[in-house]
Every structure is written in structure tokens, then in C-alpha cells.
Amino acid sequence: MVVTQNNQVATKAMSYYLNSKNHLDPGPIYVRENGQLHMVNLALDGVRSSLQKPRPFRLFPKGFSVELCMNREDDTAQKEKTDHFIFTYTREGNLRYSAKSLFSLVLGFISDNVDHIDSLIGFPEQIAEKLFSAAEARQKFTEPGAGLRALQKFTEAYGSLVLCSLCLRNRYLVISEKLEEIKSFRELTCLDLSCCKLGDEHELLEHLTNEALSSVTQLHLKDNCLSDAGVRKMTAPVRVMKRGLENLTLLDLSCNPEITDAGIGYLFSFRKLNCLDISGTGLKDIKAVKHKLQTHIGLVHSKVPLKEFDHSNCKTEGWADQIVLQWERVTSEAVKPRETGEPRTAAQHFYGKRARAEAPVKCALADTHGNSSEKLQFYKEKAPDCHGPLLKREAVSSQESKKSKKRAFEEPEKEQSNSSQSSKQKYVCLAVEDWDLLNSY
């Protein structure tokens, strides 16, 4: 805006304009004076502050960019919104929700953070079992690292309640993948490691001598490529320090051909042993071994297979039985063969090779009911639980013989008693008139 009049008129016009309520920003104001344009300095008149409007407040600095994200809400946050309620349907088909109890909410929160628990020692067993089930339902024990820490917290506090019996028969892949988890179990009473091909130097065989497994009473090590060195290592704590597998009552070392007569000598330290199976081992002098076992620890050779070695008594039992089954399922799915073998067959045709016949892995347990004459199974005579079918038959036969003798002994007694009774009856039946009649003759 240019004002061409004198200064007084321009000043009045400008003051009027500034004092008006409704006005727009006119921009810079110029005044022509003596043929030249001059910009009016409003600060000199004290009206510059009323003319300029305050600048709008800038929320973000220059160069700030915003990305619009749709439908990216976190799943955990969405789950937390609905996890506090139980949704059910009525008979009419209406959706009804009810709030969960405070105990359920707290149990779910602790199970989500179970790996951060310091200790569960002294915690009630009933609530601990529910906490274990809740953590298992959330698959907390399958998480790498955190699952092992959570499992150790439970095994340290509850021992045999988590797992009292573990059967890993022919599960060598589970042992290799979950070795640390298996070593965390405590106070096991039955452990079946048959057909796992462990060998003498395996870490799990060394763990058997640990104090945490001193409660094991039944141990199955059938077909594990063991030798005299492995047996010596396994029995060393018992022979030297009277620790380790001192409570062992049943031991299966069958189908280990590297175990010789010298290895059997290490077993004499198991004083509580009631049942022993050394079938399929590399024994040279079987008669001498039988005599030593009978003289040292009182084990007698059984002529028939014992029922204790049929591998039906040892099963996975405890809170963590479903976790072990899940381990087996995951490992079995990981080694499944491909459905189509077209690339392999094409390569075989190209190189002129014959198709390889893949024989299924057969465990030595399949020959359990083989020839009974080859079995070298021993039992202790004083232990009633380890008496096999032979002793039952002998007991039955002895009872029958006793019954037959008793019957044969009772029959003449019955005849004599019957004859005496009949004579007595005849004598009693004669009256005075009868005697007089007999005397008359």
C-alpha cells in the first residue's frame, strides 16, 4: 500500500486502520515523500507489535515425515484386550462374555514370565502344577534358552513330580537335540535308554553317575554300544565313594557285545541289584560268570525270560510327559523323508546307479521274545518281585503235589474214620432186646 498524501494524513489513516477490528495484513507500507518511496517503520510508532500476528506453533521440525500405517496393531496388545474375558454363546446364539477370576489373570501373567522366576522352592504343589500346565499351554518350554531356564526352576523345586519315569527308547535324536533339558530332570526312578547307541564317552552316560540321579532304581541300557570301559565308568562312584547308582535294583545291559567277563566284575558293587540281564554280551566263560554272580550278590540264573525286562513297565510319567511327547513329535517331523523322490531317481538314472534299498532301523527289542536258551537273565531268590514264571510254575507244582499228598493221606483216614463210625453206629443201634435175641442163639 502506497500513501501519497502528507505525513499527517498517512499517520491518521494508518492508525485508523490498525485500530479497526476487522482488517487483513496489508504487508509492508510505503510512503512517497518528495518523489521517493520510504517504508514506514512501525516500531517507531509503537504499533508494530499489534500489526504482526503471532506465528503458528510448529509441532515438528522441518524435514519431518509421517508414514501412515494401517492394520498394524500388535497381536500381543490385541490379545491382552480379550485375554481378561471368557466368551461363550447362549442357547439363543448370542455372544456373552464374563470376566476371568483374579487367580486366572495372575496365573496367566506369571506363566508368560515363568523364565524370570527366581525360585519355586517352598511354593505349594497344587498351584505349581497349575502354573506348569499354564506355561505348557503357552509353549513356554519350547522357547530356546527361556524354556530350559523355566524347566530347571520346576525340577529344582519339585523333582519327581515333574518327571518320575522317563522312557527314551530308540529316541537318540531327542537325546541329541534336548540333552540339556534331559539332564535337568531330577529324582527319576526309572530310565529307559535302550537302542540309543550312546557309547562309552557320551555325556549322558557320565551324567548317570551324578547325585541328581541317585534315586534311579531301574536302568535300561540295552543296545548302546557299551564296553567294559563304559561299565567301569558307570560303576566308579559306587565302588569308590559309595555314591551314584547305589539304589539300583534292575539293570539291563543286553545286546552290548563289547562287555566281557571283566566288565561283569564291576557290577558286584551293586549290592541292591535284584534283576540283571546280560544277554547278547561277549562273555567267554558263562559258567564262571553265573557262579560269581551267585556268590557275590546272590543272583540266580533264570531258565525262562523274566517279565521285568519286557520294557512295558517303564513309561514317561509326570507333569512333563506331554513336553517329552512334543519333543519326539518335533524331531520325527524334522527327519521325515521327502514325499517325492523324483530328483533322486533322476540322478540315479543319470549316473547309472542302482536304487539303494533303505532298510528300516531295527532295534534289538524286536528280538526280545527270541530263543529263551540264549537269555542270560538273573534274579535274586529273596526278592519276591523278581521271581519269574519259572518260580511261579514251581510254586504251583509244589502246591499241587502237596495237595495230592494231602488228599492221599486224608483218604485212608477218612476210610478208617468211616469204618469206625459205622461200627460205632452199628454198636449204638443194638438195643437190649437185640442183645437178648443174640444171646438166645
LOTI-5640 format. One record per residue (C-alpha): y, z, x; residue in one letter; residue number from 1. Coordinates in Angstrom, 3 decimals, always signed. Each point is the difference from the previous one (the first is absolute). Layout:
residues N
> Y|Z|X|A|NUM
...
END
This chain:
residues 441
> +0.000|+0.000|+0.000|M|1
> +3.329|-1.013|+1.380|V|2
> +3.231|+1.634|-1.124|V|3
> +3.162|-2.102|+0.601|T|4
> +2.630|+2.378|-1.389|Q|5
> +1.862|+2.687|+1.936|N|6
> -1.680|+3.104|+1.255|N|7
> +1.077|+2.266|-2.857|Q|8
> -1.488|-2.251|-2.655|V|9
> -3.203|-0.395|+1.992|A|10
> -0.328|+3.729|+0.459|T|11
> +0.513|+0.708|-3.709|K|12
> -2.443|-2.692|-1.020|A|13
> -2.591|+1.280|+2.401|M|14
> +0.411|+3.617|-1.066|S|15
> -0.319|-1.017|-3.623|Y|16
> -3.096|-1.931|+0.782|Y|17
> -1.575|+2.853|+1.881|L|18
> +0.827|+2.586|-2.664|N|19
> -1.613|-2.076|-2.742|S|20
> -3.415|+1.132|-1.082|K|21
> -1.682|-3.381|-0.305|N|22
> +0.479|-2.142|+3.024|H|23
> -2.092|-2.121|+2.297|L|24
> +0.006|-0.007|+3.745|D|25
> +2.751|-2.484|+0.879|P|26
> -0.982|-0.248|+3.613|G|27
> +2.661|-0.101|+2.718|P|28
> +3.639|-0.131|-1.175|I|29
> +2.553|-2.157|+1.840|Y|30
> +3.813|+0.035|-0.336|V|31
> +2.211|-2.924|+0.983|R|32
> +3.085|+1.178|+1.748|E|33
> +2.515|-2.271|+1.676|N|34
> -2.399|-2.888|-0.235|G|35
> -2.943|+1.881|+1.583|Q|36
> -3.093|+1.646|-1.521|L|37
> -0.657|+3.618|+0.726|H|38
> -3.071|+2.016|-1.118|M|39
> +1.067|+3.162|-1.740|V|40
> -1.273|+3.155|+1.797|N|41
> -1.056|+2.242|-2.892|L|42
> -0.626|+2.987|+2.243|A|43
> +3.729|+0.358|+0.547|L|44
> +0.570|+0.455|-3.711|D|45
> -2.942|+2.458|-0.412|G|46
> -1.754|-2.195|-2.520|V|47
> -2.752|-1.590|+2.129|R|48
> -2.513|+2.671|-0.833|S|49
> +0.456|-0.508|-3.738|S|50
> -0.298|-3.747|+0.339|L|51
> -3.267|-0.151|+1.920|Q|52
> -3.154|+0.877|-1.898|K|53
> -2.723|+2.062|+1.695|P|54
> -2.759|-2.068|+1.514|R|55
> -3.383|+0.301|-1.659|P|56
> -2.521|+2.333|+1.737|F|57
> -2.669|-1.942|+1.916|R|58
> -3.484|+1.433|-0.466|L|59
> -1.658|-2.055|+2.719|F|60
> +1.375|-1.419|+3.228|P|61
> +0.534|-3.693|+0.519|K|62
> -3.157|-1.960|+0.697|G|63
> -2.175|+2.268|-2.156|F|64
> -2.684|-1.912|-1.946|S|65
> -2.091|+1.129|-2.949|V|66
> -3.515|-1.302|-0.788|E|67
> -1.139|+0.196|-3.604|L|68
> -3.610|+1.318|-0.184|C|69
> -1.822|-0.183|-3.334|M|70
> -3.292|+1.752|-0.929|N|71
> -0.434|+1.697|+3.354|R|72
> -0.457|+3.544|-1.198|E|73
> -2.300|+2.128|+2.136|D|74
> -3.472|+0.483|-1.436|D|75
> -0.117|+3.634|+1.032|T|76
> +3.283|+0.704|-1.783|A|77
> -1.287|-1.713|-3.124|Q|78
> -3.210|+2.025|+0.255|K|79
> +1.923|+3.248|+0.318|E|80
> +1.805|-0.762|-3.246|K|81
> -3.243|-0.263|-1.972|T|82
> -2.247|+2.314|+2.045|D|83
> +1.305|+3.077|-1.779|H|84
> -1.250|-1.172|-3.400|F|85
> -3.338|-0.712|-1.630|I|86
> -0.024|-3.069|-2.256|F|87
> -2.486|-0.190|-2.873|T|88
> -0.415|-2.100|-3.114|Y|89
> -0.312|+1.459|-3.486|T|90
> -2.331|-1.262|-2.701|R|91
> +2.831|-1.997|-1.459|E|92
> +0.512|-1.764|+3.322|G|93
> +3.220|+1.741|+0.923|N|94
> +0.689|+0.947|+3.593|L|95
> +0.397|+3.726|+0.514|R|96
> +0.886|+1.746|+3.222|Y|97
> -0.179|+3.642|+0.951|S|98
> +1.228|+1.802|+3.092|A|99
> -2.524|+1.083|+2.630|K|100
> -0.457|+3.629|+0.867|S|101
> +1.814|+1.511|+2.935|L|102
> -3.343|+0.581|+1.756|F|103
> -0.850|-3.712|-0.209|S|104
> +3.394|-1.005|+1.337|L|105
> -0.219|+2.395|+2.930|V|106
> -3.596|-1.047|+0.712|L|107
> +1.029|-3.651|+0.077|G|108
> +2.923|+0.695|+2.306|F|109
> -2.144|+1.967|+2.471|I|110
> -2.748|-2.630|-0.033|S|111
> +2.562|-2.690|+0.823|D|112
> +1.033|+2.022|+3.066|N|113
> -3.358|+1.571|+0.829|V|114
> +0.142|-1.117|+3.641|D|115
> +3.106|+2.171|+0.525|H|116
> -1.763|+3.243|-0.976|I|117
> -0.179|+2.491|+2.863|D|118
> -3.162|+1.810|-1.097|S|119
> -2.173|+0.643|-3.056|L|120
> -1.798|+3.062|+1.340|I|121
> -0.039|+2.712|-2.667|G|122
> +0.915|-2.409|-2.800|F|123
> -2.146|+0.374|-3.178|P|124
> -3.029|-2.279|-0.034|E|125
> +0.375|-1.013|-3.657|Q|126
> +3.524|-1.311|+0.500|I|127
> -0.923|-1.532|+3.362|A|128
> -2.731|-2.068|-1.662|E|129
> +2.498|-1.351|-2.535|K|130
> +2.438|-0.749|+2.808|L|131
> -2.714|-1.853|+1.907|F|132
> -0.868|-2.071|-3.090|S|133
> +3.670|-0.827|-0.608|A|134
> +0.459|-1.117|+3.616|A|135
> -3.189|-2.049|-0.197|E|136
> +1.221|-1.705|-3.186|A|137
> +3.199|-0.963|+1.825|R|138
> -2.110|-1.329|+2.931|Q|139
> +1.741|+2.285|+2.476|K|140
> -3.145|+0.358|+2.141|F|141
> -0.176|-3.743|+0.652|T|142
> +3.409|-0.184|+1.629|E|143
> -0.211|-0.415|+3.788|P|144
> +1.036|+3.142|+1.828|G|145
> +1.182|+1.914|-3.056|A|146
> -3.446|-0.120|-1.614|G|147
> -1.648|+1.605|+3.036|L|148
> +2.585|+2.787|+0.141|R|149
> -0.415|+0.732|-3.707|A|150
> -3.798|+0.073|+0.285|L|151
> +0.153|+2.388|+2.949|Q|152
> +2.118|+2.446|-2.009|K|153
> -2.707|+0.226|-2.669|F|154
> -2.966|+0.177|+2.390|T|155
> +1.604|+2.767|+2.052|E|156
> +0.559|+2.139|-3.085|A|157
> -3.053|-0.687|-2.172|Y|158
> -2.750|-1.305|+2.310|G|159
> -3.208|-0.616|-1.937|S|160
> +1.821|-0.351|-3.328|L|161
> +1.552|-3.237|+1.206|V|162
> -3.388|-1.277|+1.191|L|163
> -3.248|+1.931|+0.403|C|164
> -2.373|-2.931|+0.501|S|165
> +0.754|-3.402|+1.548|L|166
> -2.272|-3.033|-0.091|C|167
> +1.021|-2.872|+2.291|L|168
> -3.382|-1.684|+0.126|R|169
> +0.377|-3.561|+1.338|N|170
> +3.824|+0.339|-0.151|R|171
> +0.854|-0.707|+3.621|Y|172
> +3.126|-1.944|-1.027|L|173
> +1.330|+2.999|-1.905|V|174
> -0.594|+2.179|+3.059|I|175
> +1.865|-2.390|+2.271|S|176
> +2.959|-0.384|-2.381|E|177
> +0.300|+3.600|-1.251|K|178
> -1.227|+2.005|+2.984|L|179
> +2.949|+2.405|+0.086|E|180
> -0.259|+0.654|-3.733|E|181
> -3.726|+0.705|+0.329|I|182
> +0.620|+2.383|+2.882|K|183
> +2.463|+1.962|-2.145|S|184
> -2.749|+1.196|-2.381|F|185
> -1.115|+3.587|+0.555|R|186
> -2.862|+2.255|-1.100|E|187
> -2.390|-2.828|-0.856|L|188
> -3.564|+1.065|-0.785|T|189
> -1.666|-3.425|-0.137|C|190
> +0.899|-3.058|+2.092|L|191
> -1.859|-3.312|-0.165|D|192
> +0.832|-2.498|+2.778|L|193
> -3.172|-2.069|-0.207|S|194
> +0.044|-3.661|+1.108|C|195
> +3.512|+0.161|+1.482|C|196
> -0.882|-1.042|+3.602|K|197
> +2.240|+2.679|+1.506|L|198
> -1.568|+0.287|+3.443|G|199
> +0.192|+2.852|+2.489|D|200
> +3.695|-0.388|+0.859|E|201
> +1.498|-0.196|-3.473|H|202
> +2.906|+2.308|-0.770|E|203
> -1.533|+1.168|-3.263|L|204
> -3.176|+1.160|+1.768|L|205
> +2.151|+2.156|+2.258|E|206
> +1.846|+1.331|-3.055|H|207
> -3.302|+1.273|-1.428|L|208
> +0.039|+2.789|+2.590|T|209
> +3.430|+1.176|-1.152|N|210
> +0.351|+3.409|-1.584|E|211
> +1.334|-1.625|-3.194|A|212
> -3.503|-1.399|-0.665|L|213
> -1.972|+3.101|+0.913|S|214
> -0.823|+0.372|-3.706|S|215
> -2.139|-3.172|-0.063|V|216
> -3.574|+0.788|-1.033|T|217
> -1.312|-3.538|-0.615|Q|218
> +0.686|-2.803|+2.475|L|219
> -1.396|-3.533|-0.295|H|220
> +0.317|-2.135|+3.150|L|221
> -2.626|-2.600|-0.732|K|222
> +0.312|-3.358|+1.821|D|223
> +3.101|+0.802|+2.057|N|224
> -1.024|-1.323|+3.437|C|225
> -0.274|+3.525|+1.381|L|226
> -1.747|+0.912|+3.241|S|227
> -0.833|+3.187|+1.873|D|228
> +3.593|+0.138|+1.278|A|229
> +1.372|+0.038|-3.556|G|230
> -2.408|+2.758|-1.049|V|231
> +0.917|+2.027|+3.090|R|232
> +3.716|-0.366|-0.752|K|233
> -0.492|+0.953|-3.644|M|234
> -2.005|+3.150|+0.818|T|235
> +2.063|+1.158|+3.005|A|236
> +2.312|+2.437|-1.920|P|237
> -3.011|+1.628|-1.665|V|238
> -1.986|+0.312|+3.229|R|239
> +2.872|+1.250|+2.155|V|240
> +2.511|+1.810|-2.235|M|241
> -2.038|+0.595|-3.164|K|242
> +2.546|-1.999|-1.990|R|243
> +0.127|-3.361|-1.750|G|244
> -2.938|-1.017|-2.195|L|245
> -1.636|+3.427|+0.133|E|246
> -0.536|+0.093|-3.790|N|247
> -1.893|-3.288|-0.121|L|248
> -3.124|+0.143|-2.195|T|249
> -0.788|-3.707|-0.425|L|250
> +0.294|-2.738|+2.640|L|251
> -0.949|-3.669|-0.246|D|252
> -0.232|-1.868|+3.330|L|253
> -2.407|-2.714|-1.091|S|254
> +0.267|-3.667|+1.056|C|255
> +1.647|+0.849|+3.340|N|256
> -2.473|-1.481|+2.525|P|257
> +1.999|+1.175|+3.026|E|258
> -0.800|+3.660|-0.743|I|259
> -2.953|+1.079|+2.138|T|260
> -2.010|+3.169|+0.562|D|261
> +2.784|+1.449|+2.150|A|262
> +2.544|-0.406|-2.808|G|263
> -2.220|+1.897|-2.426|I|264
> +0.138|+2.984|+2.342|G|265
> +3.723|+0.390|-0.694|Y|266
> -0.757|+0.652|-3.661|L|267
> -1.670|+3.318|+0.735|F|268
> +3.430|+1.641|-0.103|S|269
> +0.198|-0.552|-3.787|F|270
> -1.694|+3.237|-1.017|R|271
> +0.800|-0.386|-3.700|K|272
> -1.487|-3.497|-0.225|L|273
> -2.445|-0.307|-2.897|N|274
> -0.474|-3.785|-0.283|C|275
> -0.034|-2.637|+2.748|L|276
> -0.647|-3.747|-0.060|D|277
> -0.592|-1.768|+3.333|I|278
> -1.843|-3.049|-1.329|S|279
> +0.610|-3.232|+1.874|G|280
> +1.064|+1.662|+3.250|T|281
> -1.248|-0.789|+3.497|G|282
> -2.420|+2.901|+0.379|L|283
> -2.792|-0.350|+2.566|K|284
> -2.156|+3.066|-0.534|D|285
> +0.117|+0.722|-3.713|I|286
> -2.591|+2.762|+0.122|K|287
> +1.970|+1.908|+2.610|A|288
> +3.201|-0.366|-2.056|V|289
> -1.750|+1.332|-3.092|K|290
> -1.284|+2.986|+1.924|H|291
> +3.440|+0.764|+1.488|K|292
> +1.762|-0.217|-3.343|L|293
> -2.514|+2.377|-1.541|Q|294
> +0.098|+2.530|+2.822|T|295
> +3.787|+0.027|+0.582|H|296
> +1.547|-0.268|-3.485|I|297
> -3.038|+0.218|-2.294|G|298
> +0.065|-3.570|-1.386|L|299
> -3.288|-1.443|-1.272|V|300
> -0.749|-3.692|-0.322|H|301
> -0.202|-1.268|-3.585|S|302
> -2.716|-2.485|-0.885|K|303
> +1.978|-1.392|-2.930|V|304
> +3.700|-1.031|-0.222|P|305
> +2.308|+2.874|-0.819|L|306
> +2.321|-0.314|-2.952|K|307
> +2.895|+1.431|+2.028|E|308
> +0.334|-3.266|+1.939|F|309
> +0.237|-2.443|-2.910|D|310
> +3.856|+0.043|+0.278|H|311
> +0.507|+0.787|-3.671|S|312
> +1.332|+3.529|+0.397|N|313
> +3.040|-0.833|+2.137|C|314
> +2.833|-1.412|-2.106|K|315
> +3.772|+0.013|+0.296|T|316
> +1.207|+2.981|-2.024|E|317
> +3.400|+1.674|-0.255|G|318
> +3.590|-0.675|-0.996|W|319
> +0.210|-2.955|+2.387|A|320
> -3.114|-1.851|-1.166|D|321
> +2.064|-2.723|-1.678|Q|322
> +2.077|-0.424|+3.162|I|323
> -3.154|-0.713|+2.033|V|324
> -1.137|-2.493|-2.634|L|325
> +3.407|-1.670|+0.212|Q|326
> -0.371|-0.276|+3.786|W|327
> -3.369|-1.684|-0.469|E|328
> +1.434|-2.394|-2.576|R|329
> +2.906|-1.013|+2.224|V|330
> -2.194|-0.610|+3.049|T|331
> -2.584|-1.943|-1.991|S|332
> +2.690|-2.259|-1.444|E|333
> +1.460|-0.572|+3.465|A|334
> -3.290|-1.385|+1.364|V|335
> -0.956|-2.121|-2.989|K|336
> -1.067|-3.519|+1.043|P|337
> +2.034|-2.966|-1.095|R|338
> -0.973|-1.511|-3.324|E|339
> -0.133|-3.557|+1.299|T|340
> -1.622|-0.893|+3.299|G|341
> +1.144|-3.645|+0.075|E|342
> +2.030|+0.226|+3.267|P|343
> -2.897|+1.655|+1.788|R|344
> -2.579|-2.501|-1.230|T|345
> +2.318|-2.899|+0.920|A|346
> +0.341|+1.349|+3.528|A|347
> -3.760|+0.430|+0.283|Q|348
> -0.583|-3.611|-1.065|H|349
> +2.626|-1.194|+2.469|F|350
> -1.509|+1.829|+2.970|Y|351
> -3.570|-0.590|-1.132|G|352
> -0.884|+3.670|-0.255|K|353
> -2.475|+1.508|-2.391|R|354
> +1.135|+2.379|-2.675|A|355
> -0.501|+3.554|+1.112|R|356
> -2.168|+2.095|-2.275|A|357
> +1.923|+3.202|-0.497|E|358
> -2.530|+2.753|-0.448|A|359
> +1.233|+2.984|-1.965|P|360
> +0.445|+3.205|+1.915|V|361
> -3.043|+2.103|-0.732|K|362
> +0.084|+3.698|+0.519|C|363
> -2.987|+1.925|+1.193|A|364
> +0.085|+1.977|-3.242|L|365
> -1.768|-2.894|-1.689|A|366
> -3.181|+0.929|+1.832|D|367
> +0.104|+3.611|-1.100|T|368
> -3.101|-0.325|-2.126|H|369
> -1.984|-1.716|+2.696|G|370
> -3.241|+1.093|+1.562|N|371
> -0.256|+3.765|-0.214|S|372
> -2.133|+0.155|+3.145|S|373
> +2.991|-1.097|+2.103|E|374
> +2.203|+2.801|-1.305|K|375
> +0.778|+2.855|+2.344|L|376
> +1.508|+2.466|-2.424|Q|377
> -0.192|+3.739|+0.552|F|378
> +0.622|+3.017|-2.191|Y|379
> -0.038|+3.743|+0.465|K|380
> -2.801|+1.824|-1.745|E|381
> +2.109|+2.990|-0.949|K|382
> +2.635|-2.131|-1.725|A|383
> -1.096|-0.587|-3.620|P|384
> +2.626|-2.694|-0.543|D|385
> -1.358|-2.252|+2.714|C|386
> -3.640|+0.021|-1.158|H|387
> -0.931|-3.537|-0.737|G|388
> -2.356|-1.505|-2.558|P|389
> -2.966|+0.850|+2.246|L|390
> +0.605|+3.703|-0.321|L|391
> +0.439|-0.369|-3.722|K|392
> -3.343|-1.768|-0.252|R|393
> -1.676|+2.635|+2.164|E|394
> +1.502|+2.731|-2.143|A|395
> -1.161|-1.739|-3.175|V|396
> -3.497|-0.520|+1.406|S|397
> -0.207|+3.606|+1.184|S|398
> +1.096|+1.196|-3.426|Q|399
> -2.585|-2.214|-1.675|E|400
> -2.731|+1.244|+2.344|S|401
> +1.011|+3.562|-0.688|K|402
> -0.088|-0.702|-3.723|K|403
> -3.443|-1.620|+0.244|S|404
> -1.345|+2.932|+2.037|K|405
> +1.512|+2.388|-2.460|K|406
> -1.582|-1.868|-2.869|R|407
> -3.395|-0.081|+1.750|A|408
> +0.292|+3.720|+0.700|F|409
> +1.107|+0.799|-3.523|E|410
> -2.773|-1.973|-1.747|E|411
> -2.953|+2.236|+1.063|P|412
> +2.083|+3.044|-0.735|E|413
> +0.656|-1.356|-3.458|K|414
> -3.730|-0.686|-0.469|E|415
> -0.897|+3.502|+1.138|Q|416
> +2.651|+1.509|-2.177|S|417
> -1.119|-2.093|-2.933|N|418
> -3.620|+1.045|+0.510|S|419
> +0.931|+3.640|+0.324|S|420
> +2.231|-0.254|-3.026|Q|421
> -2.765|-1.664|-1.969|S|422
> -2.483|+2.670|+1.038|S|423
> +2.501|+2.643|-0.893|K|424
> +0.587|-1.681|-3.285|Q|425
> -3.766|-0.172|-0.613|K|426
> -0.360|+3.623|+0.921|Y|427
> +2.848|+1.070|-2.130|V|428
> -1.189|-1.994|-2.998|C|429
> -3.368|+1.939|-0.245|L|430
> +0.151|+2.757|-2.579|A|431
> -2.253|+3.091|-0.482|V|432
> -2.158|-1.769|-2.583|E|433
> -0.539|-2.855|+2.453|D|434
> -1.135|+2.354|+2.714|W|435
> -2.411|+1.663|-2.414|D|436
> -1.352|-3.410|-0.921|L|437
> -0.541|-0.904|+3.657|L|438
> -1.721|+3.334|+0.734|N|439
> -2.416|-0.537|-2.890|S|440
> -1.476|-2.998|+1.818|Y|441
END
